[in-house]
């Protein structure tokens, strides 16, 4: 008999990212990071000139962070324990928007924090990638967790039967990002794992479908 399936994002759901990225930029890269609202492209300025980074430089900094600084990412409180608890009742996999050659590093990063889960990498909207994962596992039912509303919209359009939880554990951006629940693309918005775990368990156990 097939098990339920949890498909979770990583950054800002399981591990903090933006806060560590900001620290690294300001400590060693000569870049100040001030995120107002959700406009990531206007958050980074060269400290010397005050000029905004060009898009190519932003991508270089993001790549440099994931190349060298993933070990500094710390878990969001309760995330590892919650997902390990869910793993007793469901299959838990990670769908992360990183380039494919970083998949193994992400799996190792999570394992070092105590979460042993299969990792899938993706670029762009997550709906098509999630559909392939659902096809692979053929679960009794599935739940998707992510911090970005556009991915919930993509999943809602591609696999509408998958339940969706909008979760953002990073206070720096949680209040500014578009809410997928308000837009109708997620079934709930919860930003604390102490509250998210009961919500998820009700669905994993089939109490709410």
TORPA-4810 file (N, C-alpha, C, O; in nm, 3 decimals):
<nodes>
NODE_1_0.085_-0.120_0.000_0.000_0.000_0.000_0.089_0.125_0.000_0.184_0.132_0.078_X
NODE_2_0.059_0.222_-0.085_0.142_0.341_-0.095_0.129_0.428_0.029_0.025_0.431_0.094_X
NODE_3_0.238_0.498_0.061_0.242_0.587_0.177_0.209_0.730_0.132_0.219_0.762_0.014_X
NODE_4_0.172_0.814_0.226_0.163_0.956_0.195_0.303_1.010_0.161_0.404_0.946_0.191_X
NODE_5_0.306_1.126_0.098_0.431_1.187_0.056_0.435_1.334_0.097_0.340_1.408_0.073_X
NODE_6_0.546_1.374_0.157_0.573_1.514_0.188_0.684_1.560_0.095_0.791_1.499_0.091_X
NODE_7_0.660_1.666_0.019_0.762_1.726_-0.067_0.790_1.865_-0.012_0.704_1.953_-0.019_X
NODE_8_0.910_1.885_0.042_0.941_2.011_0.109_1.055_2.085_0.041_1.153_2.025_-0.005_X
NODE_9_1.041_2.216_0.036_1.152_2.303_0.000_1.254_2.301_0.115_1.227_2.245_0.221_X
NODE_10_1.371_2.362_0.092_1.474_2.365_0.195_1.496_2.504_0.252_1.468_2.528_0.369_X
NODE_11_1.546_2.597_0.169_1.582_2.730_0.219_1.460_2.807_0.268_1.362_2.822_0.196_X
NODE_12_1.468_2.854_0.390_1.365_2.928_0.463_1.248_2.840_0.508_1.153_2.889_0.568_X
NODE_13_1.256_2.710_0.479_1.159_2.613_0.531_1.228_2.520_0.631_1.179_2.498_0.742_X
NODE_14_1.342_2.465_0.590_1.419_2.377_0.678_1.542_2.448_0.732_1.574_2.438_0.851_X
NODE_15_1.612_2.520_0.645_1.734_2.592_0.683_1.719_2.741_0.655_1.659_2.781_0.555_X
NODE_16_1.775_2.822_0.745_1.785_2.964_0.715_1.882_2.985_0.599_1.984_2.916_0.590_X
NODE_17_1.850_3.080_0.511_1.941_3.112_0.402_1.970_3.262_0.395_2.087_3.302_0.399_X
NODE_18_1.867_3.345_0.385_1.887_3.488_0.362_1.972_3.551_0.473_2.060_3.633_0.444_X
NODE_19_1.948_3.514_0.596_2.023_3.575_0.706_2.171_3.540_0.699_2.256_3.624_0.727_X
NODE_20_2.202_3.415_0.660_2.342_3.374_0.647_2.405_3.436_0.522_2.523_3.472_0.523_X
NODE_21_2.329_3.449_0.417_2.375_3.513_0.295_2.413_3.659_0.323_2.518_3.706_0.280_X
NODE_22_2.327_3.729_0.395_2.353_3.868_0.433_2.481_3.879_0.514_2.564_3.966_0.488_X
NODE_23_2.499_3.791_0.613_2.620_3.795_0.696_2.745_3.776_0.612_2.843_3.849_0.628_X
NODE_24_2.741_3.680_0.521_2.857_3.650_0.437_2.890_3.767_0.344_3.006_3.804_0.330_X
NODE_25_2.788_3.825_0.282_2.809_3.939_0.193_2.876_4.054_0.266_2.970_4.116_0.214_X
NODE_26_2.828_4.083_0.385_2.876_4.200_0.458_3.010_4.174_0.527_3.088_4.267_0.550_X
NODE_27_3.036_4.048_0.561_3.163_4.013_0.625_3.279_4.013_0.527_3.389_4.057_0.560_X
NODE_28_3.257_3.963_0.405_3.371_3.931_0.319_3.358_3.971_0.173_3.455_3.961_0.099_X
NODE_29_3.239_4.017_0.130_3.219_4.041_-0.012_3.207_4.188_-0.050_3.189_4.221_-0.168_X
NODE_30_3.217_4.277_0.049_3.207_4.419_0.018_3.070_4.460_-0.031_3.056_4.555_-0.108_X
NODE_31_2.968_4.388_0.013_2.830_4.411_-0.032_2.740_4.429_0.090_2.744_4.348_0.183_X
NODE_32_2.659_4.533_0.090_2.557_4.549_0.193_2.426_4.488_0.143_2.396_4.491_0.024_X
NODE_33_2.351_4.431_0.236_2.226_4.362_0.200_2.115_4.417_0.287_2.114_4.397_0.408_X
NODE_34_2.020_4.485_0.224_1.905_4.539_0.295_1.780_4.506_0.214_1.751_4.570_0.113_X
NODE_35_1.709_4.406_0.261_1.592_4.359_0.188_1.469_4.431_0.240_1.425_4.408_0.353_X
NODE_36_1.413_4.517_0.157_1.287_4.584_0.191_1.179_4.526_0.101_1.191_4.526_-0.022_X
NODE_37_1.073_4.479_0.163_0.972_4.409_0.085_1.030_4.279_0.034_1.100_4.209_0.107_X
NODE_38_1.001_4.246_-0.090_1.050_4.119_-0.144_1.134_4.140_-0.269_1.153_4.046_-0.347_X
NODE_39_1.184_4.262_-0.289_1.259_4.292_-0.410_1.405_4.256_-0.390_1.488_4.340_-0.356_X
NODE_40_1.436_4.127_-0.412_1.569_4.076_-0.391_1.670_4.146_-0.481_1.785_4.165_-0.442_X
NODE_41_1.629_4.186_-0.602_1.721_4.246_-0.699_1.769_4.383_-0.656_1.869_4.433_-0.709_X
NODE_42_1.701_4.447_-0.560_1.742_4.578_-0.513_1.794_4.576_-0.370_1.805_4.679_-0.305_X
NODE_43_1.825_4.456_-0.321_1.869_4.442_-0.183_2.020_4.458_-0.166_2.067_4.487_-0.056_X
NODE_44_2.095_4.440_-0.273_2.241_4.434_-0.263_2.307_4.554_-0.329_2.281_4.586_-0.445_X
NODE_45_2.394_4.621_-0.253_2.470_4.734_-0.304_2.618_4.716_-0.270_2.652_4.665_-0.163_X
NODE_46_2.704_4.758_-0.362_2.847_4.761_-0.333_2.871_4.863_-0.222_2.828_4.978_-0.233_X
NODE_47_2.939_4.822_-0.116_2.959_4.911_-0.003_3.042_5.033_-0.042_3.020_5.143_0.009_X
NODE_48_3.138_5.015_-0.133_3.228_5.125_-0.170_3.157_5.234_-0.249_3.177_5.353_-0.224_X
NODE_49_3.074_5.194_-0.345_3.011_5.292_-0.434_2.864_5.319_-0.401_2.810_5.422_-0.439_X
NODE_50_2.801_5.226_-0.330_2.658_5.238_-0.304_2.571_5.199_-0.420_2.448_5.208_-0.412_X
NODE_51_2.633_5.154_-0.530_2.556_5.115_-0.648_2.498_4.975_-0.632_2.556_4.888_-0.568_X
NODE_52_2.380_4.956_-0.694_2.317_4.824_-0.693_2.402_4.725_-0.772_2.465_4.762_-0.871_X
NODE_53_2.403_4.600_-0.728_2.468_4.495_-0.805_2.388_4.467_-0.931_2.265_4.468_-0.930_X
NODE_54_2.458_4.444_-1.039_2.394_4.401_-1.162_2.343_4.258_-1.145_2.397_4.183_-1.064_X
NODE_55_2.241_4.219_-1.222_2.189_4.083_-1.209_2.296_3.974_-1.220_2.291_3.876_-1.146_X
NODE_56_2.391_3.991_-1.310_2.497_3.890_-1.324_2.579_3.877_-1.197_2.619_3.767_-1.160_X
NODE_57_2.604_3.990_-1.129_2.680_3.986_-1.004_2.599_3.923_-0.891_2.654_3.853_-0.806_X
NODE_58_2.468_3.948_-0.891_2.382_3.885_-0.791_2.389_3.733_-0.804_2.404_3.662_-0.705_X
NODE_59_2.379_3.683_-0.927_2.386_3.539_-0.948_2.522_3.483_-0.910_2.532_3.372_-0.858_X
NODE_60_2.628_3.562_-0.935_2.762_3.517_-0.894_2.773_3.506_-0.743_2.832_3.411_-0.691_X
NODE_61_2.716_3.601_-0.672_2.720_3.597_-0.526_2.638_3.480_-0.472_2.681_3.411_-0.379_X
NODE_62_2.522_3.458_-0.529_2.441_3.343_-0.486_2.516_3.213_-0.511_2.520_3.125_-0.424_X
NODE_63_2.576_3.200_-0.629_2.653_3.080_-0.659_2.771_3.064_-0.566_2.800_2.953_-0.521_X
NODE_64_2.839_3.174_-0.536_2.952_3.168_-0.443_2.909_3.126_-0.304_2.980_3.051_-0.237_X
NODE_65_2.793_3.174_-0.261_2.743_3.134_-0.129_2.719_2.983_-0.124_2.763_2.916_-0.031_X
NODE_66_2.649_2.931_-0.223_2.619_2.787_-0.221_2.742_2.702_-0.250_2.746_2.585_-0.212_X
NODE_67_2.843_2.759_-0.316_2.966_2.685_-0.339_3.048_2.670_-0.211_3.111_2.566_-0.189_X
NODE_68_3.047_2.774_-0.127_3.143_2.776_-0.015_3.083_2.792_0.123_3.151_2.768_0.223_X
NODE_69_2.956_2.832_0.133_2.903_2.873_0.264_2.784_2.791_0.313_2.722_2.828_0.413_X
NODE_70_2.750_2.681_0.246_2.632_2.606_0.288_2.645_2.552_0.430_2.544_2.532_0.498_X
NODE_71_2.767_2.528_0.473_2.787_2.474_0.608_2.746_2.572_0.717_2.725_2.531_0.831_X
NODE_72_2.735_2.699_0.685_2.696_2.795_0.788_2.544_2.802_0.805_2.496_2.864_0.900_X
NODE_73_2.467_2.741_0.715_2.321_2.747_0.725_2.272_2.664_0.844_2.305_2.546_0.856_X
NODE_74_2.195_2.726_0.929_2.142_2.659_1.048_1.995_2.625_1.030_1.924_2.691_0.954_X
NODE_75_1.947_2.520_1.099_1.807_2.481_1.085_1.711_2.583_1.146_1.741_2.646_1.247_X
NODE_76_1.598_2.598_1.083_1.487_2.673_1.141_1.432_2.592_1.259_1.414_2.470_1.246_X
NODE_77_1.406_2.656_1.371_1.366_2.581_1.491_1.251_2.485_1.465_1.147_2.523_1.411_X
NODE_78_1.273_2.360_1.505_1.169_2.257_1.496_1.163_2.184_1.364_1.094_2.083_1.354_X
NODE_79_1.234_2.233_1.262_1.218_2.175_1.128_1.266_2.031_1.120_1.195_1.944_1.069_X
NODE_80_1.385_2.005_1.169_1.443_1.871_1.156_1.359_1.770_1.233_1.326_1.664_1.180_X
NODE_81_1.324_1.802_1.357_1.244_1.710_1.437_1.107_1.687_1.374_1.057_1.574_1.373_X
NODE_82_1.047_1.793_1.322_0.914_1.778_1.262_0.918_1.687_1.140_0.833_1.599_1.126_X
NODE_83_1.015_1.707_1.053_1.022_1.625_0.932_1.060_1.481_0.964_1.014_1.388_0.897_X
NODE_84_1.143_1.460_1.065_1.173_1.323_1.106_1.051_1.256_1.168_1.032_1.136_1.151_X
NODE_85_0.969_1.332_1.239_0.844_1.277_1.291_0.750_1.240_1.177_0.689_1.134_1.178_X
NODE_86_0.739_1.328_1.079_0.654_1.300_0.963_0.704_1.179_0.886_0.625_1.103_0.829_X
NODE_87_0.836_1.160_0.884_0.894_1.049_0.810_0.857_0.913_0.869_0.872_0.810_0.803_X
NODE_88_0.810_0.912_0.991_0.762_0.788_1.051_0.628_0.746_0.990_0.590_0.629_1.001_X
NODE_89_0.559_0.838_0.928_0.425_0.812_0.875_0.414_0.835_0.725_0.315_0.798_0.663_X
NODE_90_0.518_0.897_0.666_0.512_0.933_0.524_0.653_0.934_0.467_0.751_0.941_0.541_X
NODE_91_0.662_0.926_0.335_0.789_0.951_0.269_0.813_1.102_0.266_0.721_1.179_0.236_X
NODE_92_0.935_1.143_0.297_0.971_1.285_0.297_1.084_1.306_0.197_1.190_1.244_0.209_X
NODE_93_1.063_1.394_0.100_1.167_1.428_0.003_1.180_1.579_-0.004_1.091_1.653_0.036_X
NODE_94_1.295_1.623_-0.056_1.325_1.766_-0.067_1.328_1.805_-0.214_1.392_1.740_-0.296_X
NODE_95_1.257_1.915_-0.246_1.259_1.972_-0.381_1.314_2.114_-0.368_1.244_2.204_-0.321_X
NODE_96_1.439_2.133_-0.410_1.509_2.258_-0.387_1.553_2.321_-0.518_1.598_2.251_-0.609_X
NODE_97_1.539_2.452_-0.529_1.580_2.520_-0.651_1.729_2.554_-0.644_1.768_2.667_-0.615_X
NODE_98_1.809_2.453_-0.672_1.953_2.467_-0.689_1.990_2.401_-0.821_1.917_2.315_-0.871_X
NODE_99_2.104_2.443_-0.878_2.150_2.374_-0.998_2.185_2.231_-0.962_2.221_2.201_-0.848_X
NODE_100_2.176_2.143_-1.060_2.178_1.999_-1.034_2.307_1.950_-0.969_2.304_1.854_-0.892_X
NODE_101_2.420_2.014_-0.999_2.545_1.962_-0.943_2.556_1.987_-0.792_2.646_1.934_-0.727_X
NODE_102_2.466_2.067_-0.736_2.466_2.089_-0.592_2.372_1.994_-0.518_2.357_2.006_-0.396_X
NODE_103_2.309_1.902_-0.587_2.214_1.811_-0.523_2.279_1.729_-0.411_2.227_1.722_-0.300_X
NODE_104_2.393_1.669_-0.441_2.458_1.585_-0.341_2.504_1.667_-0.220_2.493_1.621_-0.106_X
NODE_105_2.556_1.787_-0.246_2.597_1.874_-0.136_2.479_1.910_-0.046_2.493_1.915_0.076_X
NODE_106_2.363_1.936_-0.106_2.244_1.967_-0.027_2.202_1.847_0.057_2.165_1.863_0.174_X
NODE_107_2.207_1.727_-0.001_2.171_1.607_0.075_2.267_1.588_0.192_2.224_1.552_0.302_X
NODE_108_2.395_1.611_0.169_2.494_1.598_0.276_2.473_1.705_0.383_2.487_1.678_0.503_X
NODE_109_2.439_1.825_0.339_2.413_1.935_0.432_2.297_1.900_0.526_2.306_1.921_0.647_X
NODE_110_2.189_1.848_0.470_2.073_1.811_0.552_2.103_1.692_0.641_2.060_1.688_0.757_X
NODE_111_2.177_1.594_0.589_2.213_1.477_0.669_2.297_1.519_0.790_2.280_1.464_0.899_X
NODE_112_2.386_1.615_0.771_2.469_1.662_0.882_2.385_1.726_0.992_2.427_1.730_1.108_X
NODE_113_2.267_1.777_0.956_2.176_1.835_1.055_2.078_1.732_1.110_1.997_1.764_1.197_X
NODE_114_2.085_1.607_1.060_2.000_1.501_1.114_1.881_1.464_1.029_1.796_1.386_1.073_X
NODE_115_1.872_1.519_0.907_1.761_1.486_0.819_1.814_1.409_0.698_1.888_1.465_0.617_X
NODE_116_1.778_1.284_0.688_1.822_1.199_0.577_1.703_1.183_0.482_1.610_1.108_0.509_X
NODE_117_1.709_1.254_0.371_1.598_1.255_0.277_1.651_1.264_0.134_1.757_1.322_0.110_X
NODE_118_1.578_1.206_0.042_1.614_1.217_-0.099_1.594_1.360_-0.145_1.494_1.424_-0.113_X
NODE_119_1.692_1.411_-0.220_1.688_1.550_-0.265_1.671_1.554_-0.417_1.740_1.483_-0.491_X
NODE_120_1.579_1.639_-0.461_1.559_1.667_-0.602_1.592_1.814_-0.625_1.547_1.901_-0.550_X
NODE_121_1.670_1.842_-0.729_1.701_1.980_-0.764_1.614_2.024_-0.881_1.564_1.942_-0.959_X
NODE_122_1.596_2.156_-0.891_1.506_2.211_-0.991_1.548_2.354_-1.020_1.609_2.419_-0.936_X
NODE_123_1.515_2.401_-1.139_1.531_2.542_-1.172_1.399_2.590_-1.233_1.344_2.527_-1.323_X
NODE_124_1.350_2.702_-1.181_1.224_2.754_-1.232_1.105_2.706_-1.152_1.121_2.653_-1.042_X
NODE_125_0.983_2.723_-1.206_0.862_2.680_-1.135_0.869_2.532_-1.096_0.923_2.450_-1.171_X
NODE_126_0.815_2.500_-0.980_0.832_2.365_-0.926_0.722_2.267_-0.967_0.736_2.147_-0.944_X
NODE_127_0.613_2.315_-1.025_0.502_2.226_-1.058_0.542_2.106_-1.143_0.510_1.993_-1.105_X
NODE_128_0.610_2.125_-1.256_0.647_2.010_-1.340_0.739_1.910_-1.269_0.722_1.789_-1.284_X
NODE_129_0.835_1.961_-1.191_0.924_1.871_-1.118_0.848_1.793_-1.012_0.871_1.673_-0.993_X
NODE_130_0.756_1.861_-0.944_0.677_1.792_-0.842_0.588_1.685_-0.904_0.571_1.577_-0.846_X
NODE_131_0.532_1.713_-1.020_0.448_1.614_-1.087_0.525_1.486_-1.115_0.471_1.376_-1.101_X
NODE_132_0.651_1.499_-1.153_0.735_1.381_-1.179_0.762_1.304_-1.051_0.765_1.180_-1.052_X
NODE_133_0.782_1.376_-0.940_0.805_1.309_-0.811_0.680_1.232_-0.769_0.690_1.118_-0.723_X
NODE_134_0.564_1.294_-0.783_0.438_1.227_-0.748_0.419_1.102_-0.834_0.375_0.998_-0.785_X
NODE_135_0.452_1.112_-0.962_0.441_0.996_-1.049_0.535_0.885_-1.005_0.500_0.767_-1.009_X
NODE_136_0.654_0.923_-0.962_0.753_0.824_-0.917_0.707_0.751_-0.792_0.719_0.629_-0.784_X
NODE_137_0.654_0.824_-0.694_0.618_0.763_-0.566_0.476_0.706_-0.566_0.448_0.614_-0.489_X
NODE_138_0.388_0.757_-0.650_0.248_0.714_-0.652_0.191_0.709_-0.510_0.143_0.604_-0.467_X
NODE_139_0.195_0.820_-0.438_0.152_0.818_-0.297_0.000_0.811_-0.284_-0.074_0.838_-0.378_X
NODE_140_-0.044_0.774_-0.164_-0.187_0.776_-0.135_-0.239_0.920_-0.139_-0.349_0.945_-0.187_X
NODE_141_-0.159_1.014_-0.091_-0.186_1.157_-0.101_-0.055_1.229_-0.072_0.039_1.170_-0.018_X
NODE_142_-0.047_1.358_-0.108_0.079_1.430_-0.098_0.057_1.572_-0.050_-0.049_1.632_-0.070_X
NODE_143_0.161_1.625_0.016_0.160_1.763_0.065_0.290_1.831_0.022_0.398_1.773_0.034_X
NODE_144_0.278_1.952_-0.028_0.391_2.033_-0.073_0.411_2.149_0.024_0.314_2.214_0.065_X
NODE_145_0.538_2.176_0.061_0.571_2.285_0.152_0.675_2.374_0.085_0.778_2.326_0.038_X
NODE_146_0.648_2.505_0.079_0.743_2.597_0.017_0.719_2.737_0.071_0.611_2.769_0.121_X
NODE_147_0.824_2.822_0.059_0.812_2.958_0.112_0.773_3.060_0.007_0.746_3.175_0.041_X
NODE_148_0.769_3.022_-0.121_0.742_3.119_-0.227_0.608_3.091_-0.295_0.579_2.978_-0.334_X
NODE_149_0.529_3.196_-0.308_0.393_3.180_-0.359_0.391_3.132_-0.504_0.299_3.060_-0.543_X
NODE_150_0.491_3.170_-0.583_0.488_3.129_-0.724_0.500_2.978_-0.740_0.449_2.922_-0.837_X
NODE_151_0.567_2.914_-0.648_0.579_2.768_-0.657_0.447_2.700_-0.618_0.412_2.596_-0.673_X
NODE_152_0.375_2.759_-0.524_0.243_2.706_-0.491_0.147_2.722_-0.607_0.066_2.633_-0.635_X
NODE_153_0.157_2.835_-0.676_0.072_2.854_-0.794_0.106_2.751_-0.901_0.016_2.695_-0.964_X
NODE_154_0.234_2.726_-0.921_0.278_2.629_-1.022_0.228_2.489_-0.988_0.181_2.416_-1.075_X
NODE_155_0.238_2.451_-0.861_0.192_2.319_-0.819_0.039_2.310_-0.828_-0.015_2.208_-0.871_X
NODE_156_-0.029_2.417_-0.790_-0.176_2.417_-0.798_-0.223_2.398_-0.942_-0.324_2.332_-0.966_X
NODE_157_-0.149_2.454_-1.035_-0.187_2.442_-1.176_-0.149_2.307_-1.235_-0.215_2.258_-1.327_X
NODE_158_-0.043_2.246_-1.183_0.010_2.123_-1.242_-0.048_1.998_-1.176_-0.086_1.903_-1.244_X
NODE_159_-0.053_1.999_-1.043_-0.103_1.883_-0.967_-0.197_1.934_-0.858_-0.160_1.936_-0.741_X
NODE_160_-0.318_1.974_-0.894_-0.408_2.038_-0.798_-0.450_1.949_-0.682_-0.495_2.000_-0.579_X
NODE_161_-0.436_1.817_-0.695_-0.474_1.728_-0.585_-0.372_1.729_-0.472_-0.402_1.681_-0.362_X
NODE_162_-0.252_1.781_-0.497_-0.150_1.790_-0.392_-0.186_1.904_-0.297_-0.208_2.017_-0.341_X
NODE_163_-0.192_1.874_-0.167_-0.219_1.977_-0.068_-0.096_2.065_-0.053_0.017_2.019_-0.072_X
NODE_164_-0.118_2.193_-0.018_-0.009_2.289_-0.021_-0.007_2.374_0.105_-0.107_2.435_0.144_X
NODE_165_0.111_2.378_0.169_0.132_2.460_0.288_0.237_2.566_0.257_0.352_2.534_0.225_X
NODE_166_0.198_2.693_0.267_0.292_2.803_0.251_0.359_2.827_0.386_0.293_2.860_0.484_X
NODE_167_0.491_2.809_0.389_0.568_2.819_0.514_0.692_2.902_0.487_0.769_2.871_0.395_X
NODE_168_0.714_3.007_0.566_0.837_3.085_0.558_0.888_3.110_0.699_0.829_3.186_0.774_X
NODE_169_0.998_3.044_0.733_1.052_3.054_0.868_1.150_3.168_0.890_1.205_3.181_0.999_X
NODE_170_1.175_3.250_0.788_1.269_3.361_0.799_1.195_3.491_0.826_1.131_3.544_0.735_X
NODE_171_1.204_3.546_0.949_1.129_3.668_0.981_1.166_3.786_0.893_1.084_3.876_0.873_X
NODE_172_1.289_3.788_0.838_1.332_3.900_0.755_1.244_3.916_0.631_1.227_4.027_0.581_X
NODE_173_1.188_3.805_0.583_1.109_3.813_0.459_0.965_3.766_0.476_0.882_3.788_0.388_X
NODE_174_0.934_3.700_0.589_0.802_3.637_0.604_0.687_3.737_0.590_0.584_3.705_0.532_X
NODE_175_0.706_3.858_0.642_0.598_3.956_0.638_0.582_4.026_0.505_0.481_4.093_0.482_X
NODE_176_0.682_4.012_0.416_0.681_4.088_0.292_0.644_4.006_0.169_0.595_4.061_0.071_X
NODE_177_0.666_3.876_0.175_0.641_3.794_0.056_0.491_3.778_0.031_0.410_3.785_0.123_X
NODE_178_0.456_3.758_-0.095_0.317_3.731_-0.130_0.271_3.604_-0.060_0.345_3.506_-0.053_X
NODE_179_0.150_3.605_-0.010_0.096_3.490_0.063_0.014_3.403_-0.032_-0.086_3.447_-0.088_X
NODE_180_0.058_3.279_-0.049_-0.010_3.187_-0.140_-0.147_3.147_-0.088_-0.236_3.113_-0.166_X
NODE_181_-0.165_3.152_0.043_-0.297_3.119_0.098_-0.397_3.229_0.063_-0.511_3.200_0.025_X
NODE_182_-0.355_3.354_0.077_-0.444_3.464_0.044_-0.481_3.466_-0.104_-0.592_3.503_-0.141_X
NODE_183_-0.386_3.424_-0.189_-0.412_3.423_-0.333_-0.490_3.300_-0.377_-0.532_3.291_-0.493_X
NODE_184_-0.511_3.204_-0.285_-0.588_3.085_-0.318_-0.505_2.971_-0.374_-0.561_2.872_-0.421_X
NODE_185_-0.372_2.982_-0.369_-0.286_2.879_-0.425_-0.230_2.784_-0.319_-0.163_2.686_-0.353_X
NODE_186_-0.255_2.810_-0.191_-0.214_2.720_-0.083_-0.331_2.698_0.011_-0.420_2.783_0.024_X
NODE_187_-0.330_2.583_0.076_-0.440_2.549_0.166_-0.425_2.616_0.302_-0.523_2.629_0.376_X
NODE_188_-0.303_2.660_0.335_-0.280_2.727_0.463_-0.148_2.801_0.457_-0.063_2.772_0.373_X
NODE_189_-0.132_2.897_0.547_-0.005_2.968_0.566_0.031_2.956_0.714_-0.040_3.006_0.800_X
NODE_190_0.142_2.889_0.741_0.191_2.871_0.877_0.341_2.891_0.873_0.409_2.836_0.786_X
NODE_191_0.396_2.970_0.967_0.539_3.001_0.964_0.616_2.948_1.084_0.733_2.981_1.101_X
NODE_192_0.552_2.866_1.168_0.619_2.806_1.284_0.600_2.654_1.277_0.489_2.606_1.256_X
NODE_193_0.709_2.580_1.296_0.698_2.435_1.287_0.614_2.375_1.400_0.556_2.268_1.383_X
NODE_194_0.607_2.442_1.514_0.523_2.391_1.623_0.376_2.389_1.583_0.300_2.305_1.630_X
NODE_195_0.337_2.481_1.495_0.199_2.483_1.444_0.184_2.403_1.316_0.078_2.346_1.289_X
NODE_196_0.290_2.400_1.236_0.283_2.330_1.108_0.275_2.179_1.126_0.205_2.111_1.050_X
NODE_197_0.346_2.125_1.225_0.349_1.979_1.242_0.209_1.921_1.266_0.174_1.824_1.199_X
NODE_198_0.129_1.975_1.357_-0.007_1.919_1.374_-0.090_1.929_1.247_-0.164_1.836_1.214_X
NODE_199_-0.078_2.041_1.175_-0.151_2.058_1.049_-0.111_1.951_0.949_-0.196_1.891_0.883_X
NODE_200_0.017_1.928_0.939_0.068_1.827_0.844_0.030_1.686_0.888_-0.005_1.603_0.804_X
NODE_201_0.037_1.658_1.017_0.004_1.523_1.065_-0.142_1.491_1.039_-0.174_1.377_1.004_X
NODE_202_-0.230_1.587_1.055_-0.372_1.563_1.025_-0.390_1.519_0.880_-0.475_1.435_0.851_X
NODE_203_-0.312_1.575_0.792_-0.325_1.541_0.650_-0.251_1.412_0.615_-0.300_1.332_0.535_X
NODE_204_-0.136_1.392_0.674_-0.063_1.267_0.651_-0.145_1.148_0.698_-0.149_1.044_0.632_X
NODE_205_-0.209_1.163_0.814_-0.288_1.054_0.870_-0.427_1.042_0.808_-0.504_0.953_0.845_X
NODE_206_-0.460_1.130_0.715_-0.588_1.122_0.646_-0.705_1.178_0.723_-0.820_1.157_0.684_X
NODE_207_-0.679_1.250_0.832_-0.788_1.311_0.907_-0.851_1.427_0.830_-0.970_1.454_0.842_X
NODE_208_-0.767_1.495_0.751_-0.815_1.605_0.666_-0.757_1.582_0.528_-0.635_1.577_0.512_X
NODE_209_-0.843_1.569_0.429_-0.797_1.550_0.291_-0.874_1.642_0.197_-0.850_1.642_0.077_X
</nodes>
